[in-house]
Amino acid sequence: MDQNPKTITSAANPAVKRLKALDLKKNRDAEGVFMVEGARHVNEALGAGWQLDTLAFSGRAGDDPAIAAAAKTHAASYEVTDELLSRITGRDNAQPLIGIFRQRWADLKDVQGGLWVALEGIRDPGNLGTILRSADAVKAEGVILVGQTCDAFSPEAVRASMGSFSRVKLAKASLPDVQKWRSGWKGRVVGTHLDTKTDYRKADYALPLLLVMGSEQAGLSPEMARLCDTLVKIPMPGGAESLNLAVSTGIMLYEICRSRI
């Protein structure tokens, strides 16, 4: 197979149409792939062992290591114009290099030990990406998406993670599956809830630990709350009724991190 990059200058090229179509979740899911923008994050994903499917780059990418890496694999490689990169990503001033990678999910049965975060019904991909970034910062093992959630591999979530998606394991499961798995979890489960008097700074965060966070609108469901050993509250002495989910998860993760130092 010829691994030299193919040059494409037309938006009508089938390869460009295929990459543009990955804007849609149904197309990403059908192929089991997702898009990573920028040389730094593409190379981080390659270094973390993610499988490269396709590489597209403009002349501004120079001799980036990802181009040589693509040549050593069966990944398709295309040199395109900056205008085509903007068309593919839907962004003005697009990064000069993008990679299409195979999606990767951890099995729930392999979620064991360390620090994990379970997100029930999270809807905002920006929040999800930010939480992945915070989880990476405190060296959490991974994140479990519970129930109906936003797409972890959407461009918005991947961008917001700032490359952390490549270092944080991702799992997804239904609520019944999590309830069944809970009996075998050898550690504590702590969740945040408004209907408790326990200050989050007073809880036991010994590892292994699963931190459970509810959705942006509804918070934890009663079923998820019952899986927790402890429910805690982040005080809000001001006028706000709630905190942004990514902010509250970050506060919790750093309190867990602080308790380990």
KOLROFI-983586 format. One record per residue (C-alpha): z, y, x; residue number from 1; residue in one letter. Coordinates in steps of 0.001 Angstrom, whole numbers. Each point is the difference from the previous one (the first is absolute). Example, Ala and Ser with C-alpha at 12.3 -4.5 7.8 and 13.67 -1.06 7.14 Angstrom:
! residues 2
<r><zz>7800</zz><yy>-4500</yy><xx>12300</xx><pos>1</pos><code>a</code></r>
<r><zz>-660</zz><yy>3440</yy><xx>1370</xx><pos>2</pos><code>s</code></r>
***
This chain:
! residues 261
<r><zz>0</zz><yy>0</yy><xx>0</xx><pos>1</pos><code>m</code></r>
<r><zz>-974</zz><yy>3435</yy><xx>1299</xx><pos>2</pos><code>d</code></r>
<r><zz>3189</zz><yy>1989</yy><xx>436</xx><pos>3</pos><code>q</code></r>
<r><zz>-1634</zz><yy>3282</yy><xx>1016</xx><pos>4</pos><code>n</code></r>
<r><zz>808</zz><yy>2778</yy><xx>-2490</xx><pos>5</pos><code>p</code></r>
<r><zz>-2749</zz><yy>655</yy><xx>-2532</xx><pos>6</pos><code>k</code></r>
<r><zz>-978</zz><yy>3615</yy><xx>-537</xx><pos>7</pos><code>t</code></r>
<r><zz>-17</zz><yy>1244</yy><xx>-3602</xx><pos>8</pos><code>i</code></r>
<r><zz>-1109</zz><yy>3463</yy><xx>-1124</xx><pos>9</pos><code>t</code></r>
<r><zz>-702</zz><yy>-501</yy><xx>-3715</xx><pos>10</pos><code>s</code></r>
<r><zz>2497</zz><yy>34</yy><xx>-2874</xx><pos>11</pos><code>a</code></r>
<r><zz>-2288</zz><yy>-2481</yy><xx>-1760</xx><pos>12</pos><code>a</code></r>
<r><zz>755</zz><yy>-2678</yy><xx>2602</xx><pos>13</pos><code>n</code></r>
<r><zz>1739</zz><yy>-3013</yy><xx>-1643</xx><pos>14</pos><code>p</code></r>
<r><zz>2736</zz><yy>28</yy><xx>2659</xx><pos>15</pos><code>a</code></r>
<r><zz>880</zz><yy>3610</yy><xx>-840</xx><pos>16</pos><code>v</code></r>
<r><zz>-19</zz><yy>-754</yy><xx>-3732</xx><pos>17</pos><code>k</code></r>
<r><zz>2305</zz><yy>-2968</yy><xx>575</xx><pos>18</pos><code>r</code></r>
<r><zz>2485</zz><yy>2044</yy><xx>2047</xx><pos>19</pos><code>l</code></r>
<r><zz>-33</zz><yy>2806</yy><xx>-2558</xx><pos>20</pos><code>k</code></r>
<r><zz>651</zz><yy>-2531</yy><xx>-2780</xx><pos>21</pos><code>a</code></r>
<r><zz>3297</zz><yy>-939</yy><xx>1655</xx><pos>22</pos><code>l</code></r>
<r><zz>1398</zz><yy>3178</yy><xx>-1585</xx><pos>23</pos><code>d</code></r>
<r><zz>596</zz><yy>-2208</yy><xx>-3034</xx><pos>24</pos><code>l</code></r>
<r><zz>2887</zz><yy>-2458</yy><xx>-116</xx><pos>25</pos><code>k</code></r>
<r><zz>-2079</zz><yy>-2652</yy><xx>-1762</xx><pos>26</pos><code>k</code></r>
<r><zz>-2457</zz><yy>-13</yy><xx>2900</xx><pos>27</pos><code>n</code></r>
<r><zz>2749</zz><yy>-92</yy><xx>2643</xx><pos>28</pos><code>r</code></r>
<r><zz>1668</zz><yy>-2875</yy><xx>-1800</xx><pos>29</pos><code>d</code></r>
<r><zz>-3284</zz><yy>-1871</yy><xx>-492</xx><pos>30</pos><code>a</code></r>
<r><zz>-644</zz><yy>90</yy><xx>3734</xx><pos>31</pos><code>e</code></r>
<r><zz>3650</zz><yy>-119</yy><xx>1090</xx><pos>32</pos><code>g</code></r>
<r><zz>-421</zz><yy>3017</yy><xx>2291</xx><pos>33</pos><code>v</code></r>
<r><zz>1179</zz><yy>3594</yy><xx>408</xx><pos>34</pos><code>f</code></r>
<r><zz>-908</zz><yy>3107</yy><xx>1987</xx><pos>35</pos><code>m</code></r>
<r><zz>1839</zz><yy>1496</yy><xx>2967</xx><pos>36</pos><code>v</code></r>
<r><zz>-1004</zz><yy>3480</yy><xx>1156</xx><pos>37</pos><code>e</code></r>
<r><zz>329</zz><yy>1321</yy><xx>3533</xx><pos>38</pos><code>g</code></r>
<r><zz>-249</zz><yy>-1549</yy><xx>3448</xx><pos>39</pos><code>a</code></r>
<r><zz>3747</zz><yy>-88</yy><xx>591</xx><pos>40</pos><code>r</code></r>
<r><zz>811</zz><yy>-1927</yy><xx>-3166</xx><pos>41</pos><code>h</code></r>
<r><zz>-3007</zz><yy>-2318</yy><xx>363</xx><pos>42</pos><code>v</code></r>
<r><zz>1057</zz><yy>-893</yy><xx>3526</xx><pos>43</pos><code>n</code></r>
<r><zz>3618</zz><yy>-480</yy><xx>-1095</xx><pos>44</pos><code>e</code></r>
<r><zz>-1162</zz><yy>-2436</yy><xx>-2664</xx><pos>45</pos><code>a</code></r>
<r><zz>-2127</zz><yy>-1857</yy><xx>2542</xx><pos>46</pos><code>l</code></r>
<r><zz>2964</zz><yy>-184</yy><xx>2363</xx><pos>47</pos><code>g</code></r>
<r><zz>2189</zz><yy>-1383</yy><xx>-2789</xx><pos>48</pos><code>a</code></r>
<r><zz>-2454</zz><yy>-2811</yy><xx>-663</xx><pos>49</pos><code>g</code></r>
<r><zz>-1654</zz><yy>1202</yy><xx>-3205</xx><pos>50</pos><code>w</code></r>
<r><zz>-3480</zz><yy>-1445</yy><xx>-465</xx><pos>51</pos><code>q</code></r>
<r><zz>-2783</zz><yy>2552</yy><xx>289</xx><pos>52</pos><code>l</code></r>
<r><zz>-2839</zz><yy>-454</yy><xx>-2484</xx><pos>53</pos><code>d</code></r>
<r><zz>-2135</zz><yy>3090</yy><xx>597</xx><pos>54</pos><code>t</code></r>
<r><zz>49</zz><yy>3016</yy><xx>2304</xx><pos>55</pos><code>l</code></r>
<r><zz>-1825</zz><yy>3253</yy><xx>-690</xx><pos>56</pos><code>a</code></r>
<r><zz>-15</zz><yy>2940</yy><xx>2393</xx><pos>57</pos><code>f</code></r>
<r><zz>-1877</zz><yy>3131</yy><xx>944</xx><pos>58</pos><code>s</code></r>
<r><zz>-940</zz><yy>1304</yy><xx>3413</xx><pos>59</pos><code>g</code></r>
<r><zz>3290</zz><yy>1921</yy><xx>122</xx><pos>60</pos><code>r</code></r>
<r><zz>1823</zz><yy>-3323</yy><xx>486</xx><pos>61</pos><code>a</code></r>
<r><zz>-1341</zz><yy>-211</yy><xx>3559</xx><pos>62</pos><code>g</code></r>
<r><zz>831</zz><yy>-3297</yy><xx>1694</xx><pos>63</pos><code>d</code></r>
<r><zz>3067</zz><yy>-743</yy><xx>-2127</xx><pos>64</pos><code>d</code></r>
<r><zz>1562</zz><yy>-3419</yy><xx>774</xx><pos>65</pos><code>p</code></r>
<r><zz>-479</zz><yy>-1087</yy><xx>-3628</xx><pos>66</pos><code>a</code></r>
<r><zz>-3770</zz><yy>-18</yy><xx>514</xx><pos>67</pos><code>i</code></r>
<r><zz>306</zz><yy>-2480</yy><xx>2856</xx><pos>68</pos><code>a</code></r>
<r><zz>2515</zz><yy>-2025</yy><xx>-2011</xx><pos>69</pos><code>a</code></r>
<r><zz>-2450</zz><yy>-257</yy><xx>-2906</xx><pos>70</pos><code>a</code></r>
<r><zz>-2666</zz><yy>-1257</yy><xx>2378</xx><pos>71</pos><code>a</code></r>
<r><zz>2227</zz><yy>-2942</yy><xx>963</xx><pos>72</pos><code>k</code></r>
<r><zz>447</zz><yy>-1140</yy><xx>-3599</xx><pos>73</pos><code>t</code></r>
<r><zz>-2207</zz><yy>-777</yy><xx>-2963</xx><pos>74</pos><code>h</code></r>
<r><zz>684</zz><yy>3439</yy><xx>-1449</xx><pos>75</pos><code>a</code></r>
<r><zz>-2976</zz><yy>2086</yy><xx>-1075</xx><pos>76</pos><code>a</code></r>
<r><zz>-324</zz><yy>3214</yy><xx>1966</xx><pos>77</pos><code>s</code></r>
<r><zz>-1910</zz><yy>3101</yy><xx>-1080</xx><pos>78</pos><code>y</code></r>
<r><zz>-633</zz><yy>3341</yy><xx>1664</xx><pos>79</pos><code>e</code></r>
<r><zz>-432</zz><yy>2561</yy><xx>-2768</xx><pos>80</pos><code>v</code></r>
<r><zz>-166</zz><yy>3753</yy><xx>-405</xx><pos>81</pos><code>t</code></r>
<r><zz>3056</zz><yy>2132</yy><xx>-667</xx><pos>82</pos><code>d</code></r>
<r><zz>-1490</zz><yy>803</yy><xx>-3403</xx><pos>83</pos><code>e</code></r>
<r><zz>-57</zz><yy>-3704</yy><xx>-881</xx><pos>84</pos><code>l</code></r>
<r><zz>3603</zz><yy>-435</yy><xx>1114</xx><pos>85</pos><code>l</code></r>
<r><zz>973</zz><yy>2843</yy><xx>-2331</xx><pos>86</pos><code>s</code></r>
<r><zz>-1943</zz><yy>-1657</yy><xx>-2797</xx><pos>87</pos><code>r</code></r>
<r><zz>1668</zz><yy>-3366</yy><xx>624</xx><pos>88</pos><code>i</code></r>
<r><zz>3548</zz><yy>1375</yy><xx>167</xx><pos>89</pos><code>t</code></r>
<r><zz>-414</zz><yy>2779</yy><xx>-2546</xx><pos>90</pos><code>g</code></r>
<r><zz>1562</zz><yy>2444</yy><xx>2437</xx><pos>91</pos><code>r</code></r>
<r><zz>-1343</zz><yy>3112</yy><xx>1694</xx><pos>92</pos><code>d</code></r>
<r><zz>358</zz><yy>-99</yy><xx>3781</xx><pos>93</pos><code>n</code></r>
<r><zz>409</zz><yy>-3777</yy><xx>-60</xx><pos>94</pos><code>a</code></r>
<r><zz>1418</zz><yy>-1819</yy><xx>2983</xx><pos>95</pos><code>q</code></r>
<r><zz>-2760</zz><yy>-1101</yy><xx>2439</xx><pos>96</pos><code>p</code></r>
<r><zz>945</zz><yy>-3662</yy><xx>-314</xx><pos>97</pos><code>l</code></r>
<r><zz>1030</zz><yy>-2225</yy><xx>-2910</xx><pos>98</pos><code>i</code></r>
<r><zz>791</zz><yy>-3692</yy><xx>-147</xx><pos>99</pos><code>g</code></r>
<r><zz>-165</zz><yy>-2434</yy><xx>-2883</xx><pos>100</pos><code>i</code></r>
<r><zz>2692</zz><yy>-2681</yy><xx>379</xx><pos>101</pos><code>f</code></r>
<r><zz>892</zz><yy>-3168</yy><xx>-1854</xx><pos>102</pos><code>r</code></r>
<r><zz>3015</zz><yy>365</yy><xx>-2293</xx><pos>103</pos><code>q</code></r>
<r><zz>3085</zz><yy>-1931</yy><xx>1061</xx><pos>104</pos><code>r</code></r>
<r><zz>2988</zz><yy>-1016</yy><xx>-2145</xx><pos>105</pos><code>w</code></r>
<r><zz>3238</zz><yy>-1755</yy><xx>893</xx><pos>106</pos><code>a</code></r>
<r><zz>1180</zz><yy>-2841</yy><xx>-2250</xx><pos>107</pos><code>d</code></r>
<r><zz>3234</zz><yy>647</yy><xx>-1863</xx><pos>108</pos><code>l</code></r>
<r><zz>1390</zz><yy>-3282</yy><xx>1353</xx><pos>109</pos><code>k</code></r>
<r><zz>-324</zz><yy>1432</yy><xx>3503</xx><pos>110</pos><code>d</code></r>
<r><zz>2146</zz><yy>3061</yy><xx>-801</xx><pos>111</pos><code>v</code></r>
<r><zz>3081</zz><yy>-930</yy><xx>1999</xx><pos>112</pos><code>q</code></r>
<r><zz>2465</zz><yy>1943</yy><xx>2141</xx><pos>113</pos><code>g</code></r>
<r><zz>90</zz><yy>3590</yy><xx>1158</xx><pos>114</pos><code>g</code></r>
<r><zz>-526</zz><yy>3013</yy><xx>-2248</xx><pos>115</pos><code>l</code></r>
<r><zz>-2467</zz><yy>-71</yy><xx>-2893</xx><pos>116</pos><code>w</code></r>
<r><zz>-808</zz><yy>2523</yy><xx>-2724</xx><pos>117</pos><code>v</code></r>
<r><zz>-951</zz><yy>-1056</yy><xx>-3544</xx><pos>118</pos><code>a</code></r>
<r><zz>-1853</zz><yy>2612</yy><xx>-2053</xx><pos>119</pos><code>l</code></r>
<r><zz>-100</zz><yy>-702</yy><xx>-3722</xx><pos>120</pos><code>e</code></r>
<r><zz>-2920</zz><yy>1537</yy><xx>-1867</xx><pos>121</pos><code>g</code></r>
<r><zz>-857</zz><yy>2673</yy><xx>2582</xx><pos>122</pos><code>i</code></r>
<r><zz>-2999</zz><yy>1950</yy><xx>-1260</xx><pos>123</pos><code>r</code></r>
<r><zz>-712</zz><yy>2728</yy><xx>2540</xx><pos>124</pos><code>d</code></r>
<r><zz>-2000</zz><yy>-1178</yy><xx>3042</xx><pos>125</pos><code>p</code></r>
<r><zz>1143</zz><yy>3026</yy><xx>1971</xx><pos>126</pos><code>g</code></r>
<r><zz>3627</zz><yy>-992</yy><xx>-587</xx><pos>127</pos><code>n</code></r>
<r><zz>-788</zz><yy>-3566</yy><xx>1028</xx><pos>128</pos><code>l</code></r>
<r><zz>-1679</zz><yy>1051</yy><xx>3232</xx><pos>129</pos><code>g</code></r>
<r><zz>2890</zz><yy>2317</yy><xx>842</xx><pos>130</pos><code>t</code></r>
<r><zz>2501</zz><yy>-2804</yy><xx>-645</xx><pos>131</pos><code>i</code></r>
<r><zz>-1969</zz><yy>-2315</yy><xx>2296</xx><pos>132</pos><code>l</code></r>
<r><zz>233</zz><yy>2697</yy><xx>2681</xx><pos>133</pos><code>r</code></r>
<r><zz>3774</zz><yy>326</yy><xx>-473</xx><pos>134</pos><code>s</code></r>
<r><zz>430</zz><yy>-3783</yy><xx>-1</xx><pos>135</pos><code>a</code></r>
<r><zz>-1915</zz><yy>-177</yy><xx>3263</xx><pos>136</pos><code>d</code></r>
<r><zz>2152</zz><yy>2783</yy><xx>1495</xx><pos>137</pos><code>a</code></r>
<r><zz>3246</zz><yy>-1926</yy><xx>-611</xx><pos>138</pos><code>v</code></r>
<r><zz>-1571</zz><yy>-3316</yy><xx>1054</xx><pos>139</pos><code>k</code></r>
<r><zz>138</zz><yy>-1647</yy><xx>-3413</xx><pos>140</pos><code>a</code></r>
<r><zz>-1740</zz><yy>-3352</yy><xx>-268</xx><pos>141</pos><code>e</code></r>
<r><zz>-2068</zz><yy>824</yy><xx>-3034</xx><pos>142</pos><code>g</code></r>
<r><zz>-482</zz><yy>1185</yy><xx>-3557</xx><pos>143</pos><code>v</code></r>
<r><zz>-253</zz><yy>-2088</yy><xx>-3180</xx><pos>144</pos><code>i</code></r>
<r><zz>-1967</zz><yy>1411</yy><xx>-2919</xx><pos>145</pos><code>l</code></r>
<r><zz>1510</zz><yy>-1231</yy><xx>-3269</xx><pos>146</pos><code>v</code></r>
<r><zz>-1860</zz><yy>-65</yy><xx>-3310</xx><pos>147</pos><code>g</code></r>
<r><zz>-2813</zz><yy>2401</yy><xx>-858</xx><pos>148</pos><code>q</code></r>
<r><zz>-380</zz><yy>2399</yy><xx>2923</xx><pos>149</pos><code>t</code></r>
<r><zz>-2516</zz><yy>2260</yy><xx>1654</xx><pos>150</pos><code>c</code></r>
<r><zz>-2379</zz><yy>-1466</yy><xx>2554</xx><pos>151</pos><code>d</code></r>
<r><zz>1575</zz><yy>-321</yy><xx>3438</xx><pos>152</pos><code>a</code></r>
<r><zz>-3471</zz><yy>16</yy><xx>1551</xx><pos>153</pos><code>f</code></r>
<r><zz>-1345</zz><yy>3082</yy><xx>-1764</xx><pos>154</pos><code>s</code></r>
<r><zz>-1284</zz><yy>2740</yy><xx>2327</xx><pos>155</pos><code>p</code></r>
<r><zz>2848</zz><yy>2270</yy><xx>-1164</xx><pos>156</pos><code>e</code></r>
<r><zz>2715</zz><yy>-2521</yy><xx>853</xx><pos>157</pos><code>a</code></r>
<r><zz>-1562</zz><yy>-907</yy><xx>3349</xx><pos>158</pos><code>v</code></r>
<r><zz>-386</zz><yy>3660</yy><xx>980</xx><pos>159</pos><code>r</code></r>
<r><zz>3575</zz><yy>840</yy><xx>-1007</xx><pos>160</pos><code>a</code></r>
<r><zz>1340</zz><yy>-2882</yy><xx>2091</xx><pos>161</pos><code>s</code></r>
<r><zz>-1401</zz><yy>1665</yy><xx>3146</xx><pos>162</pos><code>m</code></r>
<r><zz>-765</zz><yy>-3397</yy><xx>1537</xx><pos>163</pos><code>g</code></r>
<r><zz>3309</zz><yy>-1620</yy><xx>-948</xx><pos>164</pos><code>s</code></r>
<r><zz>-1772</zz><yy>-2419</yy><xx>-2351</xx><pos>165</pos><code>f</code></r>
<r><zz>-1021</zz><yy>-1966</yy><xx>3096</xx><pos>166</pos><code>s</code></r>
<r><zz>3618</zz><yy>-632</yy><xx>1071</xx><pos>167</pos><code>r</code></r>
<r><zz>1781</zz><yy>-514</yy><xx>-3332</xx><pos>168</pos><code>v</code></r>
<r><zz>-468</zz><yy>-3288</yy><xx>-1864</xx><pos>169</pos><code>k</code></r>
<r><zz>-1100</zz><yy>221</yy><xx>-3612</xx><pos>170</pos><code>l</code></r>
<r><zz>749</zz><yy>-2460</yy><xx>-2772</xx><pos>171</pos><code>a</code></r>
<r><zz>-573</zz><yy>175</yy><xx>-3749</xx><pos>172</pos><code>k</code></r>
<r><zz>1633</zz><yy>-1949</yy><xx>-2796</xx><pos>173</pos><code>a</code></r>
<r><zz>733</zz><yy>-15</yy><xx>-3709</xx><pos>174</pos><code>s</code></r>
<r><zz>3534</zz><yy>658</yy><xx>-1234</xx><pos>175</pos><code>l</code></r>
<r><zz>488</zz><yy>-3689</yy><xx>-974</xx><pos>176</pos><code>p</code></r>
<r><zz>-1077</zz><yy>-1058</yy><xx>3476</xx><pos>177</pos><code>d</code></r>
<r><zz>2496</zz><yy>2407</yy><xx>1580</xx><pos>178</pos><code>v</code></r>
<r><zz>2757</zz><yy>-1258</yy><xx>-2306</xx><pos>179</pos><code>q</code></r>
<r><zz>-741</zz><yy>-3557</yy><xx>1094</xx><pos>180</pos><code>k</code></r>
<r><zz>-225</zz><yy>981</yy><xx>3695</xx><pos>181</pos><code>w</code></r>
<r><zz>3295</zz><yy>1940</yy><xx>-162</xx><pos>182</pos><code>r</code></r>
<r><zz>2098</zz><yy>-3187</yy><xx>-132</xx><pos>183</pos><code>s</code></r>
<r><zz>-1227</zz><yy>-986</yy><xx>3446</xx><pos>184</pos><code>g</code></r>
<r><zz>376</zz><yy>3428</yy><xx>1654</xx><pos>185</pos><code>w</code></r>
<r><zz>2679</zz><yy>-308</yy><xx>2674</xx><pos>186</pos><code>k</code></r>
<r><zz>1195</zz><yy>3570</yy><xx>-52</xx><pos>187</pos><code>g</code></r>
<r><zz>1129</zz><yy>2928</yy><xx>-2118</xx><pos>188</pos><code>r</code></r>
<r><zz>-2021</zz><yy>1905</yy><xx>-2601</xx><pos>189</pos><code>v</code></r>
<r><zz>702</zz><yy>3706</yy><xx>-513</xx><pos>190</pos><code>v</code></r>
<r><zz>-1745</zz><yy>2151</yy><xx>-2581</xx><pos>191</pos><code>g</code></r>
<r><zz>109</zz><yy>3649</yy><xx>-1013</xx><pos>192</pos><code>t</code></r>
<r><zz>934</zz><yy>845</yy><xx>-3588</xx><pos>193</pos><code>h</code></r>
<r><zz>1178</zz><yy>3065</yy><xx>-1879</xx><pos>194</pos><code>l</code></r>
<r><zz>2462</zz><yy>-2039</yy><xx>-2056</xx><pos>195</pos><code>d</code></r>
<r><zz>2530</zz><yy>-667</yy><xx>2765</xx><pos>196</pos><code>t</code></r>
<r><zz>2794</zz><yy>1911</yy><xx>1704</xx><pos>197</pos><code>k</code></r>
<r><zz>-411</zz><yy>-1593</yy><xx>3436</xx><pos>198</pos><code>t</code></r>
<r><zz>-1086</zz><yy>2552</yy><xx>2590</xx><pos>199</pos><code>d</code></r>
<r><zz>-2836</zz><yy>-1326</yy><xx>2172</xx><pos>200</pos><code>y</code></r>
<r><zz>2027</zz><yy>873</yy><xx>3124</xx><pos>201</pos><code>r</code></r>
<r><zz>2748</zz><yy>-2464</yy><xx>-1006</xx><pos>202</pos><code>k</code></r>
<r><zz>-2029</zz><yy>-3203</yy><xx>-343</xx><pos>203</pos><code>a</code></r>
<r><zz>-237</zz><yy>-3011</yy><xx>2306</xx><pos>204</pos><code>d</code></r>
<r><zz>-3391</zz><yy>-129</yy><xx>1695</xx><pos>205</pos><code>y</code></r>
<r><zz>476</zz><yy>-3033</yy><xx>2204</xx><pos>206</pos><code>a</code></r>
<r><zz>-3208</zz><yy>-1898</yy><xx>711</xx><pos>207</pos><code>l</code></r>
<r><zz>-1791</zz><yy>-1926</yy><xx>-1380</xx><pos>208</pos><code>p</code></r>
<r><zz>-514</zz><yy>2618</yy><xx>-2682</xx><pos>209</pos><code>l</code></r>
<r><zz>-2433</zz><yy>636</yy><xx>-2832</xx><pos>210</pos><code>l</code></r>
<r><zz>-122</zz><yy>3633</yy><xx>-1167</xx><pos>211</pos><code>l</code></r>
<r><zz>-1265</zz><yy>213</yy><xx>-3592</xx><pos>212</pos><code>v</code></r>
<r><zz>-1542</zz><yy>3203</yy><xx>-1323</xx><pos>213</pos><code>m</code></r>
<r><zz>-1286</zz><yy>643</yy><xx>-3517</xx><pos>214</pos><code>g</code></r>
<r><zz>-3121</zz><yy>1741</yy><xx>-1233</xx><pos>215</pos><code>s</code></r>
<r><zz>-534</zz><yy>3752</yy><xx>51</xx><pos>216</pos><code>e</code></r>
<r><zz>493</zz><yy>404</yy><xx>-3744</xx><pos>217</pos><code>q</code></r>
<r><zz>2228</zz><yy>-2835</yy><xx>-1219</xx><pos>218</pos><code>a</code></r>
<r><zz>2081</zz><yy>-936</yy><xx>3034</xx><pos>219</pos><code>g</code></r>
<r><zz>1234</zz><yy>-3588</yy><xx>292</xx><pos>220</pos><code>l</code></r>
<r><zz>-511</zz><yy>-2291</yy><xx>-2951</xx><pos>221</pos><code>s</code></r>
<r><zz>3136</zz><yy>-1729</yy><xx>-1332</xx><pos>222</pos><code>p</code></r>
<r><zz>-1382</zz><yy>-3307</yy><xx>1322</xx><pos>223</pos><code>e</code></r>
<r><zz>-371</zz><yy>1318</yy><xx>3546</xx><pos>224</pos><code>m</code></r>
<r><zz>3362</zz><yy>1738</yy><xx>-151</xx><pos>225</pos><code>a</code></r>
<r><zz>1658</zz><yy>-3321</yy><xx>-837</xx><pos>226</pos><code>r</code></r>
<r><zz>-1390</zz><yy>-1490</yy><xx>3216</xx><pos>227</pos><code>l</code></r>
<r><zz>1979</zz><yy>2512</yy><xx>2091</xx><pos>228</pos><code>c</code></r>
<r><zz>3361</zz><yy>-684</yy><xx>1598</xx><pos>229</pos><code>d</code></r>
<r><zz>660</zz><yy>3746</yy><xx>52</xx><pos>230</pos><code>t</code></r>
<r><zz>-1452</zz><yy>2994</yy><xx>-1816</xx><pos>231</pos><code>l</code></r>
<r><zz>322</zz><yy>3386</yy><xx>1695</xx><pos>232</pos><code>v</code></r>
<r><zz>-728</zz><yy>3623</yy><xx>-839</xx><pos>233</pos><code>k</code></r>
<r><zz>-1233</zz><yy>2876</yy><xx>2157</xx><pos>234</pos><code>i</code></r>
<r><zz>2016</zz><yy>3094</yy><xx>-1038</xx><pos>235</pos><code>p</code></r>
<r><zz>-1973</zz><yy>2953</yy><xx>-1380</xx><pos>236</pos><code>m</code></r>
<r><zz>2419</zz><yy>2930</yy><xx>-349</xx><pos>237</pos><code>p</code></r>
<r><zz>-2838</zz><yy>2409</yy><xx>-743</xx><pos>238</pos><code>g</code></r>
<r><zz>-2092</zz><yy>364</yy><xx>-3121</xx><pos>239</pos><code>g</code></r>
<r><zz>-2578</zz><yy>-2743</yy><xx>627</xx><pos>240</pos><code>a</code></r>
<r><zz>254</zz><yy>-3095</yy><xx>-2166</xx><pos>241</pos><code>e</code></r>
<r><zz>-1727</zz><yy>-2305</yy><xx>2487</xx><pos>242</pos><code>s</code></r>
<r><zz>-1448</zz><yy>-253</yy><xx>3477</xx><pos>243</pos><code>l</code></r>
<r><zz>-3533</zz><yy>-899</yy><xx>1029</xx><pos>244</pos><code>n</code></r>
<r><zz>-161</zz><yy>-3768</yy><xx>542</xx><pos>245</pos><code>l</code></r>
<r><zz>-1232</zz><yy>273</yy><xx>3585</xx><pos>246</pos><code>a</code></r>
<r><zz>2774</zz><yy>2498</yy><xx>792</xx><pos>247</pos><code>v</code></r>
<r><zz>2757</zz><yy>-2124</yy><xx>-1542</xx><pos>248</pos><code>s</code></r>
<r><zz>-1286</zz><yy>-3138</yy><xx>1721</xx><pos>249</pos><code>t</code></r>
<r><zz>-51</zz><yy>1861</yy><xx>3308</xx><pos>250</pos><code>g</code></r>
<r><zz>3587</zz><yy>1140</yy><xx>-510</xx><pos>251</pos><code>i</code></r>
<r><zz>1069</zz><yy>-3575</yy><xx>-723</xx><pos>252</pos><code>m</code></r>
<r><zz>-1885</zz><yy>-1452</yy><xx>2953</xx><pos>253</pos><code>l</code></r>
<r><zz>1525</zz><yy>2466</yy><xx>2419</xx><pos>254</pos><code>y</code></r>
<r><zz>3510</zz><yy>-638</yy><xx>-1346</xx><pos>255</pos><code>e</code></r>
<r><zz>-618</zz><yy>-3722</yy><xx>557</xx><pos>256</pos><code>i</code></r>
<r><zz>-1303</zz><yy>799</yy><xx>3480</xx><pos>257</pos><code>c</code></r>
<r><zz>3005</zz><yy>2251</yy><xx>745</xx><pos>258</pos><code>r</code></r>
<r><zz>2417</zz><yy>-2729</yy><xx>-1021</xx><pos>259</pos><code>s</code></r>
<r><zz>-1527</zz><yy>-2311</yy><xx>2619</xx><pos>260</pos><code>r</code></r>
<r><zz>314</zz><yy>2425</yy><xx>2923</xx><pos>261</pos><code>i</code></r>
***
